[in-house]
Amino acid sequence: MEVELEPRAKPLQFKVKAMSRESPSQKAINVLDSDLRSHWSTATNTKEWILLELNEPCLLSHIRVYNKSVLEWEIAVGLRYKPETFQKVRPRCDAPRRDMTYPTNYTPCQYVRISCLRGNPIAIFFVQLIGVSVAGLEAEFQPVVNYLLPHILSHKQDPHDMHLQLLQDMTSRLLVFLPQLETDLASFPDNPESNLRFLAMLVGPFYPILHVANGRTTSKHPGNITDSEVYKSSQLSPALTVSSNFEPRRSRSASSFNLSAYRSMVLRPDAIFMLLRKAYKDCDLSSVCRMASRIMQKLIDPEQNVSYPQNELTDPSEEKSKLELTSLCTLVDYSNLFGEEFRMPDEHWNFSYLNVLDIGAVEEGILHVLYSCAAQPVLCSKMAERISEFWAALPLVQALLPALRPLLSNSFDVVDNSFSQWNQPIVQQALSQIIVTATSATHRSLLHACAGYLSSYSPSHVSQPAISKL
């Protein structure tokens, strides 16, 4: 039975999770193979079942069952392995034809249970599951799915539907942050439009910040940090200092973050989300965070560009190879859905800086700048006015990293909405210096000329300062 499928729906990979029974010669695994010389059979006539598990969650479009001798069945699906909570997509019904295809209306799914109620005997040649993969789709995202699904269904013939792309970005990128988003997702139905914009900002303009934070926190867990490490590292930078050791660095190695207390503080998910929530509501801080995020994306992959909606159809194999070559930090321009705030123009920056910067140190420095801006609205406003010049200040951000790091009593200081740790005079002095230097044409020329020297700062050289104050 041929059914015309929408362009984006594809046959999905799955395995047999369990079954009630199988005959010795006709195993359940045969339902994975379309070869009609084999089939699954129970050699019984009533009340048998087979449970299929997709390789990854999906929006299920159709279920195709090539029947051998089942007379009556019902089909249920679910996201979690809890059969008692499965949703029936095909209530109890006769199976009159051999080749049956049932529409399932993009139901969120990872498990499919076919309950065979009567047969002569119960036997199925093969099963095909068709839909759209949505990596990371968990039950917690159900409110978002409920809101976006009508839009997704109304654009079924569009292989580049932005609503579907948004859902796929949210589930794949925010899965690791579900603990931080629990409240947002639980309250999503109360104010869906505002909540959707915030989540879209997290997977769009703000995402490189989350990408960097998640990537660095997985390299060394904050629980491995001792209070003695915090104390020692907090005593290293009493004044604005840069290193005299001119050794340009380009790595993002562990040495870039060996001062664990600071690294733990700026990368803590609770602090990062507090910062981004404040940025979502504050125009100036949002502008600074979006530019910082764009810079971080270029530090991760200088060749990476923004992805825009396409109109032409591409071969699936070509699409797969492109995805494999594309960074996980690719950004999609969602301005068509949410307005100009989500537009991400491709900046034409001087990438020669990348040859001398210690990328790990610069990333940490940028995060300290963002927290400092959140703590000081006046300085944040000044920075937002000329934020396009922030790239030119990266060597100075690296040089002033010791001063941008607040003095800490311990690595688990509570970070609240005031970001008081970054209100310390030495930190604000460093931020002021960065703003003044980045927004002055004369200073920017000097920065460019001295980029190599300023970028020679390395955390391992902090104890040998040559310049005590800028």
C-alpha positions in Angstrom: 0.0 0.0 0.0 1.8 3.1 -1.2 1.4 6.3 0.8 2.8 9.6 -0.4 5.0 11.0 2.4 6.0 14.5 3.1 9.6 15.4 2.0 11.1 15.5 5.5 9.6 12.2 6.8 12.0 9.3 6.5 12.2 5.6 7.5 13.6 5.5 11.0 16.0 3.0 12.5 14.7 0.9 15.4 15.2 -2.4 17.2 13.1 -5.0 19.0 13.0 -4.1 22.6 10.8 -7.0 23.8 8.1 -9.4 22.8 5.6 -11.7 24.5 6.7 -14.7 22.5 8.5 -15.9 19.4 8.7 -19.2 17.6 12.2 -20.9 17.4 12.4 -20.5 13.7 10.6 -17.2 13.2 12.2 -14.6 15.5 10.9 -11.2 16.4 14.1 -9.6 14.9 12.7 -10.5 11.4 10.3 -7.5 11.6 13.4 -5.3 10.9 13.9 -7.0 7.5 11.6 -6.4 4.5 12.6 -9.7 3.0 9.2 -11.6 2.7 11.0 -14.9 3.1 11.2 -14.4 6.8 8.7 -13.1 9.4 7.9 -13.0 13.2 5.5 -15.6 14.4 4.3 -16.6 17.9 2.7 -19.9 16.7 -0.3 -18.8 18.8 -3.7 -17.3 18.0 -4.4 -14.6 20.7 -3.0 -11.8 22.8 0.6 -11.4 21.9 2.6 -8.2 21.5 5.9 -6.8 20.2 7.7 -3.7 21.5 9.9 -1.7 19.2 12.4 1.0 20.3 13.6 3.7 17.9 17.3 4.6 17.9 16.4 8.1 18.9 13.1 10.0 19.7 11.0 11.3 16.8 7.8 12.8 15.6 6.2 9.7 14.2 4.4 10.3 10.9 3.3 6.8 9.8 3.5 3.2 10.9 3.6 0.6 8.1 2.9 -3.0 9.0 3.3 -5.7 6.4 0.9 -8.3 7.9 1.1 -12.0 7.4 -1.8 -13.4 9.4 -2.9 -11.1 12.2 -6.6 -10.5 12.2 -7.0 -7.8 14.9 -4.6 -5.5 16.6 -4.0 -2.1 18.3 -1.0 0.2 18.2 0.3 2.5 21.0 3.4 4.7 21.2 5.3 6.5 24.0 8.3 8.6 24.7 9.3 6.8 27.8 9.6 3.1 28.5 6.4 3.0 30.5 3.9 0.9 28.5 1.1 1.8 30.9 1.4 5.5 29.8 1.5 4.8 26.0 -0.9 6.7 23.8 -3.0 4.6 21.4 -2.5 5.8 17.8 -4.6 3.0 16.4 -7.4 1.6 18.7 -8.5 -2.0 18.4 -9.3 -2.7 14.8 -9.3 -5.4 12.1 -6.3 -5.9 9.9 -8.0 -6.7 6.6 -5.1 -6.0 4.2 -1.6 -7.4 4.1 0.2 -4.0 3.7 -1.2 -1.4 6.1 0.0 2.1 6.7 -1.5 4.2 9.5 -1.0 8.0 9.9 0.2 9.0 13.4 0.2 12.8 13.0 3.7 13.5 14.2 3.2 11.9 17.7 6.3 12.3 19.9 7.6 8.8 20.2 10.5 6.5 21.0 8.6 3.2 21.6 6.0 1.5 19.5 3.9 -1.4 20.9 1.8 -3.6 18.5 -0.7 -5.6 20.4 -1.9 -8.6 18.3 -5.3 -9.6 19.7 -6.2 -12.3 17.2 -4.4 -14.2 14.4 -4.2 -17.4 12.4 -1.6 -17.6 13.7 -0.2 -14.3 14.9 2.6 -13.4 12.4 4.0 -10.2 10.8 6.5 -10.0 7.9 8.0 -6.6 8.7 7.3 -3.1 10.3 8.4 0.3 9.0 8.4 3.4 11.2 8.4 6.7 9.4 8.9 10.2 10.8 11.3 12.9 11.7 14.1 12.3 14.2 14.2 14.8 17.1 17.3 14.0 19.1 17.0 14.7 22.8 13.2 14.8 22.8 12.1 13.9 26.4 8.8 14.1 28.1 9.8 17.4 29.8 9.6 19.1 26.3 6.0 18.0 25.8 4.6 21.5 26.5 6.9 22.9 23.8 5.9 20.2 21.4 2.2 20.8 22.0 2.7 24.5 21.2 4.8 24.0 18.1 3.1 20.9 16.6 0.2 22.8 14.9 2.8 25.0 13.1 4.9 21.9 12.2 1.9 20.1 10.8 0.8 23.1 8.7 4.3 23.1 7.1 4.6 19.4 6.4 5.5 19.9 2.8 8.4 22.3 3.7 11.6 20.3 4.2 13.2 23.4 5.9 10.3 24.4 8.3 11.8 26.7 10.9 9.3 25.5 13.6 10.6 22.0 13.3 14.2 23.2 13.2 13.6 25.2 16.4 12.2 22.1 18.1 15.1 20.0 17.0 17.6 22.7 18.3 15.8 23.0 21.6 15.7 19.3 22.4 19.3 18.5 21.2 20.9 21.6 22.8 19.0 22.0 26.0 18.7 18.3 27.0 21.8 18.6 29.3 20.3 21.7 30.9 16.9 20.2 31.8 17.5 20.6 35.6 18.0 24.4 35.1 15.0 24.6 32.8 12.6 22.6 34.9 10.6 25.7 36.1 10.5 27.2 32.6 9.2 24.0 31.0 6.7 23.3 33.8 5.2 26.9 33.5 5.5 27.0 29.7 1.7 26.8 29.1 1.1 29.8 31.3 2.9 32.2 28.9 3.9 30.1 25.8 5.0 33.0 23.6 7.4 34.6 26.0 8.8 31.2 27.2 9.3 30.1 23.6 11.2 33.3 22.8 13.5 32.7 25.8 14.2 29.1 24.8 14.8 30.2 21.2 17.3 32.8 22.4 19.1 30.0 24.4 19.5 27.8 21.3 20.0 30.7 18.9 21.9 34.0 19.7 23.0 32.9 23.2 23.9 29.3 22.4 27.7 29.6 22.0 27.8 30.7 25.7 26.0 27.5 26.7 28.1 25.4 24.4 31.4 26.8 25.9 30.1 26.4 29.5 28.9 22.9 28.9 32.1 21.9 27.1 34.4 23.2 29.8 32.4 21.9 32.9 32.5 18.4 31.5 36.4 18.5 31.5 36.7 18.9 35.3 33.8 18.6 37.7 33.5 21.5 40.2 33.4 18.8 42.9 37.1 18.2 42.4 38.0 21.7 43.5 39.3 22.2 47.0 38.9 25.3 49.1 42.7 25.5 49.3 42.8 25.8 45.5 40.3 28.6 45.7 42.2 30.4 48.3 45.5 30.2 46.5 44.1 31.2 43.1 42.1 34.1 44.7 45.4 35.6 46.0 47.1 35.8 42.6 45.8 39.0 41.2 45.6 41.9 43.6 46.1 44.5 40.8 45.7 44.9 37.1 48.6 42.8 35.6 49.8 41.3 32.4 52.6 38.9 31.8 56.0 39.8 30.4 56.5 36.4 28.9 55.8 36.9 25.2 54.7 33.4 24.3 51.6 33.5 22.0 49.2 30.7 22.6 46.3 29.3 20.5 45.2 26.3 22.5 42.1 25.6 24.5 44.0 23.1 26.7 43.5 22.4 30.4 46.3 24.9 31.2 44.0 27.6 30.2 41.7 26.7 33.1 44.0 25.5 35.8 42.8 28.1 38.2 39.8 25.9 39.0 38.0 28.3 41.4 37.4 30.9 38.7 36.6 28.4 36.1 34.1 26.7 38.4 32.4 30.1 39.2 31.9 31.4 35.7 30.9 28.0 34.2 28.4 27.0 36.9 25.1 26.3 35.1 23.1 28.1 37.8 25.2 31.2 37.3 25.1 31.0 33.5 21.3 30.7 33.4 20.9 33.5 35.9 23.0 35.7 33.6 21.1 34.7 30.4 17.7 35.2 32.1 18.7 38.7 33.1 20.1 39.3 29.6 16.8 38.2 28.1 14.9 40.9 30.1 17.6 43.7 29.9 18.2 45.3 26.5 21.8 46.4 27.1 22.9 43.2 28.7 21.2 41.2 25.9 23.1 43.2 23.3 26.4 42.6 25.0 25.7 38.8 25.5 24.6 38.4 21.9 27.9 39.9 20.6 29.9 38.0 23.1 28.2 34.8 22.0 28.9 35.6 18.4 32.6 36.1 19.3 32.6 32.8 21.1 31.2 31.1 18.1 34.1 32.4 16.0 36.6 31.3 18.6 35.1 27.8 18.4 35.2 27.7 14.6 36.4 30.8 12.6 34.9 29.3 9.4 31.5 28.8 10.9 28.7 30.9 9.4 25.0 31.4 10.3 22.6 28.9 8.8 19.7 30.4 6.9 16.5 28.7 5.7 16.9 27.0 2.3 14.4 26.6 -0.4 15.9 23.8 -2.5 15.7 20.1 -1.7 18.9 18.2 -1.1 19.8 14.6 -1.3 19.6 12.9 2.2 23.2 11.5 1.9 24.6 14.9 1.0 22.7 16.4 4.0 24.2 13.8 6.3 27.7 14.5 5.2 27.3 18.2 5.6 25.9 17.7 9.1 28.9 15.6 10.0 31.3 18.3 8.9 29.3 21.1 10.6 30.2 22.2 14.1 27.7 21.5 16.9 27.7 25.2 17.4 26.1 26.2 14.1 23.5 28.9 14.6 20.2 29.2 12.8 18.9 32.7 12.1 15.4 32.7 13.7 14.7 36.4 12.9 11.8 35.3 10.5 10.0 33.9 13.5 11.0 36.3 16.3 12.2 39.5 14.8 15.5 41.5 14.4 16.7 40.7 17.9 17.4 37.2 16.7 19.3 38.2 13.5 23.0 37.3 13.6 24.9 39.2 10.9 28.2 37.7 9.8 30.8 40.1 11.2 34.0 40.8 9.2 36.6 40.7 12.0 40.3 40.5 11.9 41.0 36.8 12.5 44.8 37.4 12.8 44.2 37.7 16.6 43.4 34.0 16.7 47.0 33.2 16.0 48.1 34.7 19.3 45.2 34.4 21.6 44.9 31.7 24.3 41.3 30.7 23.4 40.5 29.1 26.7 41.7 32.2 28.6 39.8 34.6 26.3 36.6 32.5 26.7 36.9 32.7 30.5 37.6 36.4 30.3 34.5 37.1 28.1 32.4 35.4 30.7 33.8 37.5 33.5 33.1 40.6 31.4 29.4 39.5 31.0 29.0 38.9 34.7 30.7 42.3 35.4 28.2 44.0 33.0 25.3 42.3 34.7 26.6 43.7 38.0 27.1 47.2 36.7 24.2 48.5 34.5 25.9 51.9 33.8 29.1 50.2 32.5 27.0 47.7 30.6 25.1 50.5 28.9 28.4 52.1 27.8 29.6 48.8 26.4 26.3 48.1 24.6 26.7 51.5 22.7 29.9 50.3 21.0 29.6 46.5 21.4 30.6 46.0 17.7 34.2 46.9 18.8 34.4 44.2 21.4 36.4 41.9 19.1 39.2 44.4 19.0 39.5 44.2 22.8 40.1 40.4 23.0 43.9 40.7 23.6 43.2 43.1 26.4 40.5 40.8 27.9 43.1 38.0 28.0 45.7 40.3 29.5 43.4 41.6 32.2 42.0 38.1 33.1 43.7 38.1 36.6 41.9 41.3 37.4 38.6 40.3 35.9 38.5 37.3 38.3 36.8 38.3 41.5 38.3 37.4 44.9 36.4 34.3 46.2 35.9 32.9 49.6 35.2 29.5 48.1 34.2 28.0 44.8 30.6 27.5 45.8 29.7 31.1 46.5 26.0 31.8 45.9 25.5 33.8 42.8 22.4 35.9 42.9 20.8 38.3 40.5 23.0 41.2 41.6 26.2 39.3 40.7 27.9 41.0 43.6 31.1 39.0 43.3 31.8 41.0 40.1 31.1 44.3 41.9 34.6 44.4 43.4 36.6 47.5 42.6 39.4 45.7 40.9 37.0 43.9 38.6 35.1 47.0 37.7 38.3 48.8 37.1 39.3 46.1 34.6 35.9 46.3 32.9 36.1 50.1 32.6 39.6 49.8 31.0 38.3 47.3 28.5 35.3 49.6 27.6 37.4 52.7 27.3 40.0 51.0 25.2 37.5 49.2 22.9 35.4 52.3 22.2 38.3 54.6 21.4 39.6 54.6 17.8 43.0 55.6 19.0 43.1 52.9 21.6 41.9 50.3 19.1 44.8 51.1 16.8 47.2 50.7 19.8 45.4 47.4 20.8 46.0 46.1 17.3 49.6 47.0 17.3 50.2 45.4 20.8 47.9 42.4 20.3 50.8 39.9 20.4 52.3 41.3 23.6 49.0 41.6 25.4 48.0 38.1 24.3 51.2 36.7 25.9 49.3 36.4 29.2 49.0 32.8 30.4 47.6 31.7 33.7 50.9 30.0 34.4 52.7 33.4 34.2 50.5 35.3 36.6 53.2 35.3 39.3 55.7 37.2 37.0 54.0 40.5 36.1 55.9 43.1 34.2 53.2 45.7 34.1 51.4 46.4 37.4 48.7 48.7 36.1 47.3 49.9 32.7 
